[in-house]
């Protein structure tokens, strides 16, 4: 009976203003933000078959797929990204206007936060632990800045920690922290190359394996250009798509790399890593805390934002 009613309510033009339409859109947004039919069902207090039926009804109405069904979860299509960008803010505003006040017995919405995996794991999660203990619900995702900002615009996240300031004026961005980059290697390599590096420049590192985050060496190339004033033409001996893995490999003696100082501060202090070169003007990158357009999805978004801005002063 539920599925038949849902299907019938979906007939007609996509913008028709009927009571069932709002439920379909709410369900769509829950699936979009959670990345899973099962998770959306839990958030909405519905059965998974009901969520599936509502999404299918919405897909029949638009004549296009909204999600790619995966073994685990659901990936949004470009059509879903466009729809989410149109409806997220109005639905959030409506939810905020009709949400029960304090003491009303209703649970607050989760805060959806995303950013670089290394920063999330080493700095952000320890900072937010007190809020989680107080009952704030967090949904955290890791990824690269450009895709995360697109998802933020579409309403999939509430807050994103970005490694660049977003373009345009549609997103509110506040400086969060400055990360300084440092050229590092294990002590065994530092004993052999630190003095020649100071005397000869980067050519002294030619015989040392380079460990990098990605094949195109974005961090190392930037360091070379800023500090040594020349283009880097080397290839990495080892690449790992996680700076924590790069840190581990370099500390174990795999070669040299360029890392954010916050990430390797303990290893530098203990001697597990050595700064091969200390320029007067090291390259620095500013990270930003970016908030989704429109009204926040719940009162806890401001709590998370304010705590991160405060704690990041010591990062």
C-alpha positions as CSV (number, residue, x, y, z in Angstrom):
1,X,0.0,0.0,0.0
2,X,2.8,2.4,0.9
3,X,4.7,1.8,-2.4
4,X,1.5,2.2,-4.5
5,X,0.7,5.5,-2.8
6,X,4.2,6.7,-3.3
7,X,4.2,5.8,-7.0
8,X,0.9,7.5,-7.6
9,X,2.0,10.7,-5.8
10,X,5.1,10.8,-8.1
11,X,3.1,11.1,-11.3
12,X,3.0,14.5,-13.0
13,X,5.5,17.3,-13.5
14,X,8.5,17.4,-11.2
15,X,7.7,20.7,-9.7
16,X,4.1,20.0,-8.7
17,X,3.4,21.1,-5.2
18,X,1.7,18.1,-3.6
19,X,2.2,16.9,0.0
20,X,4.0,13.7,-1.0
21,X,6.5,15.7,-3.0
22,X,8.1,17.1,0.1
23,X,8.6,13.6,1.6
24,X,10.2,12.4,-1.6
25,X,12.6,15.3,-1.6
26,X,13.5,14.8,2.1
27,X,14.2,11.2,1.5
28,X,16.3,12.0,-1.6
29,X,18.4,14.5,0.4
30,X,18.9,12.0,3.3
31,X,20.2,9.4,0.8
32,X,22.3,12.0,-0.9
33,X,24.0,13.2,2.3
34,X,24.4,9.8,4.0
35,X,25.5,8.0,0.8
36,X,23.4,5.0,1.6
37,X,19.7,3.9,1.4
38,X,20.1,2.0,4.7
39,X,21.6,5.0,6.5
40,X,18.9,7.3,5.2
41,X,16.2,4.9,6.4
42,X,17.7,5.0,9.9
43,X,18.0,8.8,9.8
44,X,14.3,9.2,8.7
45,X,12.8,6.4,10.8
46,X,11.6,4.6,7.7
47,X,12.1,1.1,6.4
48,X,14.7,0.6,3.7
49,X,12.1,-0.7,1.2
50,X,10.1,2.6,1.7
51,X,13.2,4.7,1.0
52,X,14.0,2.6,-2.1
53,X,10.4,3.0,-3.3
54,X,10.5,6.8,-2.8
55,X,13.7,7.2,-4.6
56,X,12.5,5.1,-7.5
57,X,9.3,7.2,-7.7
58,X,11.4,10.4,-7.9
59,X,13.6,8.8,-10.6
60,X,10.5,7.8,-12.6
61,X,9.2,11.4,-12.4
62,X,12.5,12.9,-13.6
63,X,13.1,10.1,-16.1
64,X,16.7,9.8,-15.0
65,X,18.7,7.9,-12.4
66,X,19.6,9.8,-9.3
67,X,21.9,7.2,-7.7
68,X,24.2,4.5,-8.9
69,X,23.6,1.5,-6.7
70,X,26.9,0.2,-5.3
71,X,27.7,-3.0,-3.2
72,X,28.0,-0.6,-0.3
73,X,26.0,2.6,-0.5
74,X,24.8,4.7,-3.4
75,X,26.8,7.2,-5.5
76,X,24.9,10.3,-6.7
77,X,24.7,11.0,-10.4
78,X,25.2,14.5,-11.9
79,X,21.4,14.8,-11.9
80,X,21.3,14.2,-8.2
81,X,24.1,16.8,-7.6
82,X,22.0,19.4,-9.5
83,X,18.8,18.5,-7.6
84,X,20.5,18.6,-4.2
85,X,22.0,22.0,-5.0
86,X,18.5,23.3,-5.7
87,X,16.6,21.9,-2.8
88,X,19.1,21.5,0.1
89,X,18.9,25.1,1.5
90,X,15.1,25.4,1.3
91,X,14.5,22.0,2.9
92,X,17.0,22.8,5.6
93,X,15.4,26.2,6.3
94,X,12.0,24.5,6.5
95,X,13.4,21.8,8.8
96,X,14.9,24.5,11.1
97,X,11.6,26.4,11.2
98,X,9.6,23.4,12.2
99,X,12.1,21.7,14.5
100,X,11.2,21.3,18.1
101,X,12.9,23.7,20.4
102,X,15.1,22.9,23.3
103,X,13.4,20.4,25.6
104,X,11.0,19.4,22.8
105,X,12.3,15.9,22.8
106,X,13.5,15.9,19.2
107,X,17.1,14.8,18.4
108,X,19.3,17.3,16.6
109,X,20.6,16.6,13.0
110,X,24.1,15.2,12.5
111,X,26.8,17.7,11.5
112,X,28.4,16.6,8.2
113,X,32.1,17.5,8.2
114,X,34.7,16.8,5.5
115,X,38.3,17.5,4.8
116,X,41.8,16.0,4.3
117,X,42.1,12.6,5.9
118,X,45.4,13.4,7.6
119,X,44.2,16.6,9.3
120,X,40.9,15.0,10.3
121,X,42.6,12.1,12.0
122,X,45.5,13.9,13.7
123,X,43.9,17.2,14.7
124,X,40.2,17.5,14.0
125,X,39.0,14.3,15.7
126,X,40.8,14.9,19.0
127,X,39.5,18.5,19.0
128,X,35.9,17.4,18.5
129,X,36.0,14.5,20.9
130,X,34.4,16.5,23.7
131,X,31.4,17.5,21.5
132,X,30.9,13.8,20.6
133,X,30.9,13.0,24.3
134,X,28.3,15.6,24.9
135,X,25.9,14.1,22.4
136,X,26.8,16.0,19.2
137,X,26.3,13.7,16.2
138,X,29.0,13.9,13.6
139,X,29.3,12.4,10.1
140,X,32.9,12.8,8.9
141,X,34.1,12.2,5.3
142,X,37.6,12.5,3.9
143,X,38.6,13.7,0.4
144,X,40.3,16.2,-1.8
145,X,39.3,19.9,-1.6
146,X,37.7,20.4,-5.1
147,X,35.3,17.5,-5.0
148,X,34.4,18.3,-1.3
149,X,33.6,21.9,-2.2
150,X,31.3,20.8,-5.0
151,X,29.5,18.4,-2.6
152,X,29.3,21.3,-0.1
153,X,27.6,23.5,-2.7
154,X,25.2,20.6,-3.4
155,X,24.3,20.4,0.3
156,X,26.0,17.1,1.1
157,X,28.2,18.6,3.9
158,X,27.7,21.3,6.5
159,X,31.4,22.2,6.9
160,X,34.5,21.5,4.8
161,X,38.1,22.0,5.7
162,X,39.6,23.2,2.4
163,X,43.3,23.6,1.4
164,X,42.4,26.5,-0.8
165,X,40.0,29.4,-0.5
166,X,36.9,28.6,-2.6
167,X,36.2,30.8,-5.6
168,X,33.2,33.1,-5.7
169,X,31.1,34.5,-2.9
170,X,28.6,31.7,-2.5
171,X,30.6,29.9,0.2
172,X,31.6,31.5,3.5
173,X,35.2,30.7,4.2
174,X,37.2,31.5,7.4
175,X,41.0,31.0,7.7
176,X,41.5,28.0,9.9
177,X,45.2,27.3,10.1
178,X,48.6,27.8,8.4
179,X,50.5,24.7,7.6
180,X,54.2,25.1,7.1
181,X,56.0,22.6,4.8
182,X,59.3,21.1,5.8
183,X,61.9,19.0,3.9
184,X,62.5,15.8,5.9
185,X,64.3,12.5,5.9
186,X,65.3,9.9,8.5
187,X,68.5,10.6,10.5
188,X,70.5,8.0,8.5
189,X,69.9,10.0,5.3
190,X,70.3,13.4,7.0
191,X,73.8,12.6,8.1
192,X,74.8,12.0,4.5
193,X,73.0,14.9,2.7
194,X,72.3,17.7,5.1
195,X,75.7,19.4,4.8
196,X,76.0,18.9,0.9
197,X,72.4,20.3,0.6
198,X,73.4,23.5,2.4
199,X,76.5,23.9,0.3
200,X,75.3,22.6,-3.1
201,X,71.6,23.1,-3.1
202,X,69.0,20.5,-4.1
203,X,71.3,18.6,-6.4
204,X,72.7,16.9,-3.3
205,X,69.5,15.0,-3.0
206,X,69.7,13.4,-6.5
207,X,70.7,10.0,-5.2
208,X,68.1,9.9,-2.4
209,X,64.7,8.3,-3.2
210,X,61.8,10.7,-3.2
211,X,58.6,9.7,-1.4
212,X,55.5,11.6,-2.4
213,X,51.8,11.9,-1.9
214,X,51.0,11.7,-5.7
215,X,52.7,11.1,-8.9
216,X,52.6,14.7,-10.0
217,X,54.4,15.7,-6.7
218,X,52.2,18.8,-5.9
219,X,53.6,19.5,-2.4
220,X,57.3,18.8,-3.3
221,X,57.1,20.8,-6.5
222,X,55.7,23.8,-4.6
223,X,58.5,23.5,-2.1
224,X,61.1,23.4,-4.8
225,X,59.8,26.4,-6.6
226,X,59.3,28.5,-3.4
227,X,62.6,27.6,-1.6
228,X,65.0,26.7,-4.4
229,X,63.6,28.9,-7.1
230,X,63.6,26.1,-9.7
231,X,61.4,23.5,-11.3
232,X,61.5,20.0,-10.0
233,X,62.1,17.4,-12.7
234,X,62.5,14.3,-10.5
235,X,60.2,11.3,-10.3
236,X,59.0,9.7,-7.1
237,X,60.5,6.3,-6.0
238,X,57.4,5.7,-3.8
239,X,53.9,7.3,-3.8
240,X,51.2,6.8,-1.2
241,X,47.9,8.7,-1.4
242,X,48.0,9.5,2.3
243,X,50.5,11.8,4.0
244,X,50.5,9.6,7.1
245,X,51.9,6.8,4.9
246,X,54.5,9.1,3.4
247,X,55.5,10.1,7.0
248,X,55.8,6.4,8.0
249,X,57.9,5.5,5.0
250,X,60.3,8.4,5.3
251,X,60.7,7.8,9.1
252,X,61.6,4.2,8.2
253,X,64.3,5.3,5.9
254,X,62.7,5.1,2.5
255,X,64.0,8.5,1.4
256,X,63.1,12.1,1.7
257,X,59.8,14.1,1.3
258,X,58.1,17.4,2.0
259,X,55.5,17.2,4.8
260,X,53.3,19.6,6.8
261,X,55.1,20.4,10.0
262,X,52.0,19.8,12.1
263,X,52.0,16.2,10.8
264,X,55.6,15.4,11.6
265,X,56.1,17.6,14.7
266,X,56.5,14.6,17.1
267,X,58.9,12.8,14.8
268,X,61.0,15.9,14.4
269,X,61.1,16.3,18.2
270,X,62.1,12.7,18.8
271,X,64.7,12.6,16.1
272,X,62.9,10.0,14.0
273,X,62.9,12.6,11.3
274,X,65.3,15.5,10.6
275,X,64.6,18.7,8.8
276,X,67.1,18.7,6.0
277,X,66.8,22.4,5.3
278,X,65.4,25.3,7.3
279,X,64.8,28.3,4.9
280,X,64.1,31.7,6.2
281,X,60.9,31.8,4.3
282,X,59.3,28.3,4.3
283,X,56.3,27.7,2.1
284,X,53.0,28.0,4.0
285,X,49.5,27.0,2.9
286,X,46.4,28.4,4.6
287,X,43.5,26.0,5.3
288,X,40.0,27.3,5.4
289,X,36.8,26.3,7.2
290,X,34.0,26.6,4.7
291,X,30.3,26.5,5.5
292,X,27.5,25.3,3.3
293,X,25.3,28.1,1.8
294,X,21.9,28.6,3.4
295,X,20.8,28.2,7.1
296,X,22.7,25.6,9.1
297,X,21.0,22.1,9.3
298,X,21.0,22.3,13.1
299,X,22.4,24.2,16.1
300,X,25.4,21.9,16.4
301,X,26.9,23.2,13.2
302,X,27.9,26.4,14.9
303,X,29.3,24.5,17.9
304,X,31.5,22.4,15.7
305,X,32.6,25.5,13.6
306,X,33.4,27.6,16.7
307,X,35.4,24.8,18.4
308,X,37.4,24.1,15.3
309,X,38.3,27.8,14.9
310,X,39.3,28.0,18.5
311,X,41.4,24.8,18.7
312,X,43.1,25.4,15.3
313,X,45.0,28.3,16.8
314,X,47.4,25.8,18.4
315,X,47.7,23.5,15.4
